[in-house]
Amino acid sequence: MTDKAIIDRPVVIIGAGPAGLTAARRLRDLGTQGVLVVERNPEAGGLPRFCGHPGWGLLDFGRVWRGPVYARKLVAAASGVEILTDATVTALHPGGRIEVSSRSGPMTVHAHAALIATGIREAPRSARLVGGSRPWGVTTTGAFQEMVYAGSLRPFRRPVIVGSELVSFSALLTARHAGIRPVAMIEEGPRIVAYRPGDWIARWAFGVPVMTNAHVVEICGTDRVEAVLVERAGHRERIACDGVIFTGQFTPEATLARLGHLHVDPRTGGPSIDDRWRCSDPAYFAAGNVLRPVEHSGFVAAEARRAADSIATALTSQDASGDAAVAVMPGGAARYVYPQRIVSREARVMLYGRADREHRGHLRVAVDGRIIAERRVHARPERRLAIAIDAGGLRGAAALSFILD
């Protein structure tokens, strides 16, 4: 029986994707020694490792690369930081005590600060309540891309793509790379979720028809997928295909927070944080897509840099201002807002959120009925809303409202 190792580290970062590796690099550059990154996969780099199309790295490196190149650049840029792969964090305990299971055996890591950067996951078929049989050929984008780019497999030839987010177009590019010709892109809403002219690109550049206001109600087939049954405008249509790729509908990978002692915001699905990226236990911080679904890698990297700055400050200060936090609440058509608490009193603070439906109107921030920030917006459910406030005006306040009306 292997004895459990016990080690101490100033910072532990959970997840070696764009957020985790960017934070590690930033902490190293700030002079923090002994940072440990824990990654459950055999290789660091995160989801971009299996996205073989261009579009990665512009905002954080000033270059545009394919996903695997971007992943390698992230790892190389964090050189000098210890990255423990094939290791799974199994529990988070109060005060920064972290349980890890690795190839060398179980260990307990005592961290002065820990950053949760575990990212997101797509909703599988089961979460979408799609009926029918259980044949081979049903997958998510991430699994599909791993089969194509890592396994050199072609799991099907004529699938349907369910969803129209940016990741859905990533699935289109992966299909083209593998010589796969999707027969349709199916979107439940009245328009595609990604920016237009994405629907025109799908139709004319890829030859894939886009069906909006459509819902997959059943998957047909015995050993393999043979067709899907789609409901549209009260009618049902059978579309012949040999695969189904479920894309998008992301959920933060916040299982560790949810099973532990950290507060999880039911609206975002991720850990609730203050404007210094701290969770309900000040030993833990969170950044990146674990906070909410879903942002691109450049935005995630920028969040991780700011979180690393806060961690570096926390390691050298005795700040306990979280006791005087101002609660931030969504209102009107706002689906969620983060950070969920504000502790700063002399800084400009950015609030981010999303709408629960398409909405034209105003985004307002109110304290005790007084508007302290306002802007006009045309909001859609998958588009980021952002507004800056002066935290100096929050002295004496207990709460503020992020209102979309």
C-alpha positions as CSV (number, residue, x, y, z in Angstrom):
1,M,0.0,0.0,0.0
2,T,1.4,3.4,-1.1
3,D,1.6,6.1,1.6
4,K,-0.1,9.3,0.7
5,A,2.4,12.1,-0.2
6,I,1.9,15.5,1.5
7,I,3.4,18.5,-0.2
8,D,3.1,22.3,0.2
9,R,2.9,24.7,-2.7
10,P,2.2,28.5,-2.8
11,V,-0.2,28.1,-5.8
12,V,-1.9,25.1,-7.3
13,I,-3.7,25.5,-10.7
14,I,-6.3,23.0,-11.5
15,G,-6.5,22.6,-15.3
16,A,-3.9,23.0,-18.0
17,G,-6.0,24.6,-20.7
18,P,-5.7,28.2,-22.0
19,A,-6.8,29.7,-18.6
20,G,-4.6,27.5,-16.4
21,L,-1.5,27.8,-18.5
22,T,-1.9,31.5,-19.0
23,A,-2.3,32.0,-15.2
24,A,0.8,29.8,-14.6
25,R,2.9,31.9,-17.0
26,R,1.7,35.2,-15.5
27,L,2.5,34.0,-12.0
28,R,6.0,32.9,-13.1
29,D,6.6,36.3,-14.7
30,L,5.5,38.0,-11.4
31,G,8.1,36.0,-9.6
32,T,6.0,33.4,-7.9
33,Q,8.0,30.2,-7.4
34,G,6.8,26.7,-6.9
35,V,3.5,26.9,-8.9
36,L,2.0,23.5,-9.6
37,V,-0.4,22.9,-12.5
38,V,-2.5,19.7,-12.2
39,E,-4.0,18.3,-15.4
40,R,-6.2,15.1,-15.6
41,N,-5.3,14.4,-19.3
42,P,-2.0,12.9,-20.4
43,E,-1.1,16.1,-22.2
44,A,-1.4,19.8,-21.3
45,G,-3.0,22.3,-23.7
46,G,-6.7,21.8,-23.2
47,L,-9.4,21.5,-25.9
48,P,-7.4,23.3,-28.6
49,R,-5.2,20.2,-28.9
50,F,-8.0,18.6,-31.0
51,C,-9.1,21.7,-33.0
52,G,-7.0,21.4,-36.1
53,H,-8.4,24.5,-37.8
54,P,-7.0,28.1,-37.6
55,G,-8.4,30.8,-35.3
56,W,-6.4,30.4,-32.1
57,G,-3.9,32.8,-30.4
58,L,-4.7,36.2,-31.8
59,L,-5.7,38.0,-28.6
60,D,-3.1,36.4,-26.3
61,F,-0.1,35.9,-28.7
62,G,-0.9,38.2,-31.6
63,R,-0.7,35.3,-34.0
64,V,-3.3,33.0,-35.6
65,W,-2.5,29.3,-35.3
66,R,-4.3,26.0,-35.6
67,G,-5.5,24.6,-32.3
68,P,-2.7,22.0,-31.7
69,V,0.0,24.7,-32.4
70,Y,-1.7,27.1,-30.0
71,A,-1.8,24.4,-27.4
72,R,1.9,23.7,-27.8
73,K,2.6,27.5,-27.6
74,L,0.7,27.7,-24.3
75,V,2.7,24.9,-22.9
76,A,6.0,26.3,-24.1
77,A,5.2,29.8,-22.8
78,A,4.7,28.3,-19.3
79,S,8.1,26.7,-19.3
80,G,9.6,26.5,-15.9
81,V,6.3,25.8,-14.2
82,E,5.7,22.2,-13.0
83,I,2.8,20.6,-14.9
84,L,1.6,17.3,-13.4
85,T,-0.4,15.4,-16.1
86,D,-2.5,12.2,-15.8
87,A,-3.5,13.5,-12.3
88,T,-7.0,14.1,-11.1
89,V,-8.0,16.4,-8.3
90,T,-10.6,14.4,-6.3
91,A,-11.5,16.9,-3.6
92,L,-11.2,20.5,-2.5
93,H,-11.1,21.1,1.3
94,P,-11.3,24.4,3.2
95,G,-8.2,26.5,3.3
96,G,-6.5,25.2,0.2
97,R,-6.1,21.5,1.1
98,I,-6.4,19.6,-2.2
99,E,-6.6,15.8,-2.7
100,V,-4.9,14.5,-5.9
101,S,-4.8,11.1,-7.5
102,S,-1.8,10.6,-9.9
103,R,0.2,7.8,-11.5
104,S,2.6,7.9,-8.6
105,G,-0.2,7.5,-6.1
106,P,-2.5,9.7,-4.0
107,M,-1.2,13.0,-2.5
108,T,-2.5,15.9,-0.5
109,V,-1.3,19.3,-1.6
110,H,-1.5,22.3,0.8
111,A,-1.8,25.4,-1.3
112,H,-1.7,29.0,-0.1
113,A,-3.9,29.8,-3.1
114,A,-5.6,27.6,-5.7
115,L,-7.0,28.5,-9.1
116,I,-9.8,26.5,-10.5
117,A,-9.5,26.6,-14.3
118,T,-11.3,23.4,-15.3
119,G,-13.2,24.9,-18.3
120,I,-16.5,23.6,-19.7
121,R,-18.1,20.6,-21.2
122,E,-20.8,20.2,-23.9
123,A,-24.2,18.9,-23.2
124,P,-24.5,15.3,-24.4
125,R,-27.5,13.6,-25.9
126,S,-28.9,12.6,-22.5
127,A,-29.0,16.2,-21.3
128,R,-31.0,17.3,-24.4
129,L,-33.7,14.7,-23.8
130,V,-33.5,13.3,-27.4
131,G,-35.4,10.0,-27.7
132,G,-34.9,7.0,-30.0
133,S,-32.5,4.1,-30.1
134,R,-28.8,4.1,-29.0
135,P,-26.8,3.3,-32.1
136,W,-23.2,4.0,-32.8
137,G,-22.4,7.4,-34.3
138,V,-23.7,9.9,-31.7
139,T,-21.1,12.2,-30.3
140,T,-20.2,15.7,-29.1
141,T,-17.9,18.1,-30.9
142,G,-15.0,17.5,-28.5
143,A,-15.2,13.7,-28.9
144,F,-15.5,14.0,-32.7
145,Q,-12.5,16.2,-33.0
146,E,-10.4,13.9,-30.8
147,M,-11.4,11.0,-33.0
148,V,-10.4,12.9,-36.1
149,Y,-7.2,14.7,-35.1
150,A,-5.8,12.3,-32.4
151,G,-7.1,9.0,-33.7
152,S,-7.1,9.7,-37.5
153,L,-10.6,8.2,-37.6
154,R,-13.6,9.0,-39.8
155,P,-16.5,7.9,-37.6
156,F,-19.2,8.7,-40.2
157,R,-19.6,10.2,-43.6
158,R,-22.9,12.1,-43.6
159,P,-23.8,13.3,-40.1
160,V,-26.2,16.0,-38.9
161,I,-24.8,18.8,-36.7
162,V,-27.1,19.8,-33.9
163,G,-26.5,23.4,-32.8
164,S,-25.2,26.6,-34.5
165,E,-22.8,28.1,-31.9
166,L,-19.2,28.9,-32.9
167,V,-18.2,25.4,-31.8
168,S,-20.7,24.0,-34.4
169,F,-18.7,25.7,-37.1
170,S,-15.6,24.2,-35.6
171,A,-17.3,20.8,-36.1
172,L,-17.9,21.8,-39.8
173,L,-14.2,22.6,-40.3
174,T,-13.2,19.3,-38.6
175,A,-15.6,17.4,-40.9
176,R,-14.1,19.1,-44.0
177,H,-10.6,18.1,-42.8
178,A,-11.7,14.5,-42.5
179,G,-13.6,14.4,-45.8
180,I,-17.0,14.2,-44.1
181,R,-20.0,16.0,-45.6
182,P,-22.7,16.9,-43.0
183,V,-26.2,16.8,-44.4
184,A,-27.7,19.5,-42.2
185,M,-27.1,21.9,-39.3
186,I,-30.1,22.0,-37.0
187,E,-30.9,24.9,-34.7
188,E,-33.8,25.1,-32.3
189,G,-33.9,28.9,-32.3
190,P,-35.2,31.3,-35.0
191,R,-31.7,32.2,-36.1
192,I,-28.2,30.8,-35.7
193,V,-26.4,31.4,-32.4
194,A,-23.1,32.3,-34.0
195,Y,-22.7,35.7,-35.7
196,R,-24.0,36.1,-39.1
197,P,-23.2,35.4,-41.9
198,G,-22.3,32.0,-40.4
199,D,-25.5,30.5,-41.9
200,W,-24.5,31.7,-45.3
201,I,-21.0,30.3,-44.8
202,A,-22.5,26.9,-43.9
203,R,-24.8,26.9,-46.9
204,W,-22.5,28.2,-49.6
205,A,-19.0,27.5,-48.4
206,F,-19.7,24.0,-47.0
207,G,-22.9,23.1,-48.8
208,V,-24.7,22.3,-45.5
209,P,-28.3,23.4,-45.3
210,V,-29.2,25.2,-42.0
211,M,-32.6,24.4,-40.5
212,T,-33.8,26.9,-37.9
213,N,-36.8,26.5,-35.6
214,A,-36.1,22.8,-35.7
215,H,-35.6,20.2,-33.0
216,V,-34.2,16.7,-33.1
217,V,-36.8,14.5,-31.3
218,E,-35.5,11.0,-32.2
219,I,-32.4,9.2,-33.4
220,C,-33.2,6.2,-35.5
221,G,-31.0,3.1,-36.2
222,T,-30.0,-0.2,-34.7
223,D,-26.2,-0.8,-34.9
224,R,-25.5,2.6,-36.5
225,V,-27.3,5.9,-36.9
226,E,-29.6,5.7,-39.9
227,A,-31.7,8.9,-39.6
228,V,-33.0,11.6,-37.3
229,L,-36.5,12.7,-36.8
230,V,-36.8,16.5,-36.8
231,E,-39.8,18.5,-35.7
232,R,-40.3,21.8,-37.5
233,A,-43.4,24.1,-37.6
234,G,-45.5,21.3,-36.2
235,H,-44.4,18.8,-38.8
236,R,-41.9,15.9,-38.5
237,E,-39.3,15.1,-41.1
238,R,-37.0,12.2,-41.3
239,I,-33.4,13.1,-42.4
240,A,-31.2,10.2,-43.5
241,C,-27.7,10.4,-42.0
242,D,-25.1,8.1,-40.4
243,G,-24.1,10.2,-37.4
244,V,-25.2,13.0,-35.0
245,I,-22.8,15.6,-33.6
246,F,-24.3,17.5,-30.6
247,T,-22.5,20.8,-30.4
248,G,-22.5,23.6,-27.8
249,Q,-25.0,24.1,-24.9
250,F,-21.9,24.3,-22.7
251,T,-21.9,23.8,-18.9
252,P,-19.0,24.9,-16.6
253,E,-17.0,21.9,-15.4
254,A,-17.6,22.9,-11.8
255,T,-18.0,19.4,-10.3
256,L,-15.2,20.0,-7.8
257,A,-16.8,23.1,-6.5
258,R,-20.2,21.6,-6.5
259,L,-19.2,18.5,-4.5
260,G,-17.1,20.5,-2.1
261,H,-17.7,23.5,0.1
262,L,-17.5,26.3,-2.5
263,H,-20.6,28.3,-3.4
264,V,-21.8,27.7,-7.0
265,D,-24.0,30.3,-8.7
266,P,-27.1,28.4,-9.9
267,R,-27.5,30.9,-12.8
268,T,-24.0,30.6,-14.2
269,G,-23.4,27.0,-13.1
270,G,-19.9,28.0,-12.0
271,P,-18.2,29.1,-8.8
272,S,-19.3,32.5,-7.5
273,I,-16.5,34.9,-7.3
274,D,-15.7,38.5,-6.2
275,D,-14.1,41.1,-8.4
276,R,-10.6,39.7,-7.4
277,W,-11.5,36.3,-8.7
278,R,-11.8,34.8,-5.2
279,C,-14.4,32.1,-4.5
280,S,-16.5,31.8,-1.3
281,D,-13.4,30.3,0.4
282,P,-10.6,33.0,-0.1
283,A,-8.0,30.3,-0.5
284,Y,-9.6,29.4,-3.9
285,F,-9.8,31.5,-7.0
286,A,-11.6,30.7,-10.4
287,A,-11.1,32.0,-13.9
288,G,-12.0,31.0,-17.5
289,N,-14.9,29.1,-18.8
290,V,-15.5,27.4,-15.4
291,L,-17.2,30.6,-14.5
292,R,-19.9,30.5,-17.1
293,P,-20.5,29.2,-20.6
294,V,-18.7,30.1,-22.9
295,E,-16.0,32.5,-24.1
296,H,-13.2,32.2,-26.7
297,S,-9.7,31.4,-25.7
298,G,-8.4,35.0,-25.9
299,F,-11.0,36.3,-23.5
300,V,-10.3,33.3,-21.2
301,A,-6.6,34.0,-21.2
302,A,-7.2,37.7,-20.3
303,E,-9.3,36.6,-17.3
304,A,-6.6,34.2,-16.2
305,R,-4.0,36.9,-16.3
306,R,-6.1,39.2,-14.1
307,A,-6.8,36.3,-11.7
308,A,-3.1,35.6,-11.5
309,D,-2.4,39.2,-10.6
310,S,-4.9,38.9,-7.7
311,I,-3.4,35.6,-6.6
312,A,0.1,37.2,-6.5
313,T,-1.3,40.1,-4.5
314,A,-3.1,37.8,-2.1
315,L,0.2,35.9,-1.4
316,T,1.9,39.0,-0.2
317,S,-0.9,40.8,1.7
318,Q,-3.3,40.3,4.5
319,D,-6.3,41.7,2.7
320,A,-9.6,40.5,4.2
321,S,-11.9,43.0,2.6
322,G,-14.2,40.1,1.3
323,D,-16.1,40.6,4.6
324,A,-17.5,43.9,3.3
325,A,-18.6,42.5,-0.1
326,V,-21.4,44.1,-2.1
327,A,-23.7,41.4,-3.6
328,V,-24.4,41.7,-7.3
329,M,-27.8,40.5,-8.6
330,P,-29.2,40.1,-12.1
331,G,-32.6,41.7,-12.9
332,G,-35.0,42.1,-15.7
333,A,-34.0,40.0,-18.8
334,A,-30.5,39.4,-17.4
335,R,-29.8,35.7,-17.0
336,Y,-26.7,36.0,-14.9
337,V,-24.0,38.4,-13.9
338,Y,-20.5,37.9,-12.5
339,P,-18.5,38.7,-10.4
340,Q,-21.2,38.0,-7.9
341,R,-19.6,40.1,-5.2
342,I,-17.5,43.3,-5.2
343,V,-14.9,44.0,-2.6
344,S,-13.0,46.8,-4.2
345,R,-13.7,50.3,-3.3
346,E,-11.2,52.3,-5.3
347,A,-11.1,50.6,-8.6
348,R,-13.0,50.4,-11.9
349,V,-14.8,47.0,-12.0
350,M,-16.2,45.3,-15.0
351,L,-19.5,43.4,-14.7
352,Y,-20.3,40.7,-17.3
353,G,-23.5,38.9,-18.0
354,R,-25.9,37.5,-20.5
355,A,-29.5,37.8,-21.4
356,D,-32.1,35.1,-21.1
357,R,-33.7,36.1,-24.4
358,E,-33.1,38.5,-27.3
359,H,-33.7,42.0,-26.0
360,R,-33.3,45.6,-27.2
361,G,-33.2,48.2,-24.4
362,H,-30.9,49.4,-21.6
363,L,-28.3,47.7,-19.4
364,R,-28.3,49.5,-16.1
365,V,-26.5,49.1,-12.8
366,A,-28.4,50.4,-9.8
367,V,-27.6,50.8,-6.1
368,D,-30.5,51.5,-3.8
369,G,-32.6,52.6,-6.8
370,R,-29.9,55.0,-8.0
371,I,-28.4,54.3,-11.5
372,I,-24.6,54.4,-11.4
373,A,-24.0,53.1,-15.0
374,E,-26.1,52.7,-18.1
375,R,-25.8,51.8,-21.8
376,R,-28.1,50.8,-24.7
377,V,-27.8,47.2,-25.8
378,H,-29.1,44.7,-28.3
379,A,-28.7,41.5,-26.3
380,R,-28.9,37.9,-27.4
381,P,-28.7,34.9,-25.1
382,E,-25.2,33.8,-26.3
383,R,-23.6,37.2,-26.5
384,R,-21.6,38.8,-23.7
385,L,-22.9,41.9,-22.0
386,A,-20.3,44.1,-20.2
387,I,-20.4,47.3,-18.3
388,A,-17.9,49.2,-16.1
389,I,-18.7,50.7,-12.8
390,D,-16.8,52.9,-10.4
391,A,-16.4,50.8,-7.2
392,G,-15.8,54.0,-5.2
393,G,-19.5,54.7,-5.4
394,L,-20.3,51.5,-3.5
395,R,-19.3,52.6,0.0
396,G,-22.0,51.8,2.4
397,A,-24.0,49.7,-0.1
398,A,-25.0,46.1,0.6
399,A,-26.1,45.1,-2.9
400,L,-26.4,46.3,-6.5
401,S,-28.5,45.2,-9.4
402,F,-27.4,44.4,-13.0
403,I,-30.6,45.1,-14.9
404,L,-31.5,44.5,-18.5
405,D,-34.7,46.3,-19.3
